[in-house]
């Protein structure tokens, strides 16, 4: 067994150092004999040399090597080199023609708490191999550009034995699987356990019948049907929208409780975190249903954008992830409404990726170096990567985008590709030069787009200036190619210039519109056409006008958000604010023609973290306590000003009939709960208490509970909720999260401390740890206490988790990424905790790299 690896064992990997693997790997034969403490893995790898006199270098970590042979000839330790990171066989010990390498290794899945490679979850064997987990299963060239066909046999006493591909043979204690499509090792999967299947069939566009299964542990069978139907909708949508047909005879999804990620797209055998599969009206919220549908679609869409065409190396991660996120966003928009989906996506982008871009963790969508690839599964790779694909779609139009994607699939099927390959198909199909556009992939940071306008003699002029601030390792920023969708409105709200896409390619650039009778009101960056920060000195009357009249739903919402932000920042800074936002909200509340889900989004005030960032961007030092007070005060004032109208909406939007998660019911429920959050400030929690007592679905039950937590008078409801749901691990994750994320800030830390002593706080389970710690860090004023006590508590738990699960510890450390934005006292306290973590002996590679990057 190799010694545990430390940060010192991981030198920086650089994109410029990429070299093709010197061998072609044709086929892989894996034979597993499962045992919790001593699983035996027999591997037969069929290699062909691509160059002369090359050593065979195989990755391997935490493996016990039993034997190694080449073409049946056993090798002795003198014939190879075994290290903590792998196995190397020198060229002189290898044939010059094709050969088969055979190894036997042993691993202990029951001791694998990092949940990477082959591990156990509640008695079930499970794998997670992306990005570099396969090297913890057997010695292998664990890199995405090495693609091979896999033949797998599994022997064990588990009733269900699953792997990639199609099932060839199955009998008691034995299963044989063959995947006919070449794939990299990170897409390998194996699951074995006592599982139950919720099954169906799907007929593809060519008439083939595919068996579909959702595998869960006993007792969860009644919460699988939504996931199965979501899978079928995804399969049909991919055929209709992209012309992509599924290519195996079976598609399996397995729900696993202990999982570091949301889900994994392994070929034909998707492994999911249970929270993104299991759903019933009593246990899942409307948001859960939408997220389950989106994640199932995302992992299914990877079958073509990630599996059939994968990435050449991990620097190209945004190639598969950005494209697939964009595809799942399109899908959800088609299923549930594009306007609200776009707003939700931008909220996530700003809340995670913009914050990432403004801090020490900023990096390009395609980084040029890394130490631990697990730390680059970021919002920049995923969400910003999707925005870049969306900009290409906008620049080329729908037909041009579809032609480029058709060419991409035709040209690169079965290949491991790069960003250059991806952009080349767009250039070849459209005839456009995208060399400047490529900077979106290679440059870090969020561009700021400043706008000025003028009107004279019927000509309206928009003057744009773009600037991207220096980021770590990139001090000079050249102009980017920015698509700016613009519409112009008359004073009565008519569109005098409908939506048009302006293409900005220079640092400063002007666009004119002629023949206008009066000065128009501009609607700029419609549908959020580029991931930039828009700066324009629009007064409150113009924003109120746009909130009332804009034809673009995103910019209508954006105007309301900008109004709210002006009011909140003014209150934080002690400035006088007018009633324009409250008046505009009143008009919106009376607009019964507006989509209820859209109205709900407009009622949700900007988060405390977003106000802190806005203050910091304006050169102010954000005070978390003042931001909390300003937000609470504005919510209270809105509730007081519109209490009669809000009460009417709360009563009239009550759903009737059986529960459904579809938009027709989910929208009114979202509006009702948004109204409740306002009324809760002035009715002492009376409506929340009544709704909690009568709720028949988790959406309303949890929404009411969150409102009660907000009042600080939730003890009885919390106890009742715990008593009812303590046997359901996914619902209890919600219980841990809701009472920390929503409680008054002065209560947050003490609650967190108490909850870590609760017998249900199984901290080694990723979902449970994330729920509690994300609840605390998401309570902005509670986490950023002036005395730094929350910082120390949080850092203590990261250090406790790191030896057990380094990936989760590293990802949760991003709670400290905004440490430079606050006052000196808070800055020093956060920095001190980061330095304490960094100095910990034996710190994992994952957490070590993150703390070093956070410290700059």
Protein Blocks (a to p, Z undefined) as FASTA:
>chain_A
ZZdddfklmccddfklpccdfbdcfbdcddddddfklccdddddddddfbehiacdddde
hiacfbdceehiacdfklpccdfkbccddfklpcfbdcdddddddddfklmmnogajdde
ehiacddfbfblmmmmbgcdddfklccddddddddfbfbdcdehjdfbdcehiacdddfb
dcdfklgccddddddddddddddfkopacdddddddehilmmmmmmmmmmmmmmmmmmmm
nopacfbfbdcddddfbdfbfbdcbehiacddfklmbccfklpcfklmmmmmmmmmmmmm
mmmnomlpccfblklmmmmmmmmmmmmmmmmmmmnopklmmmmmmmmmmmmmmmmmmmmk
bccfbdcbdfblmlmmcfklmmmmmmmmmmmmmmnommlmmmmmmmmmmmmgoiacdfkl
mmmmmmmmnopafklmmmmmmpgcjdddddddddeehiacddddddddddehiabccddd
dddddddddfkopafbdcdddddfbfbdcdddehiabdcdddehihilaccdddddddfk
lmmmmmmmomblklmmmmmmmmmmmmmmmmmnopacdfklmmmmmmmmmmmkbcfklmmm
mmpccdfklmmmmmmmnopacdfklmmmmmmmmmmmmmmmmmmmmmmmmmmmpcedjddf
bfklmmmmmmmmmmmmmmmmmnnommmmmmmmmpcbfklmmmmmmmmmmnopamlmmmmm
mmmmmmpmklmmmmmmmmmmmmcfklmmmmmmmmmmpmklcfklmklmmmmmmmmmmmmm
lmmgfklmmmmmmmmmmmmmmmmmmmlmmmmmmmmmmmmmmcfklmmmmmmmmmmmmmpg
hiafklmmmmmmmnZZ
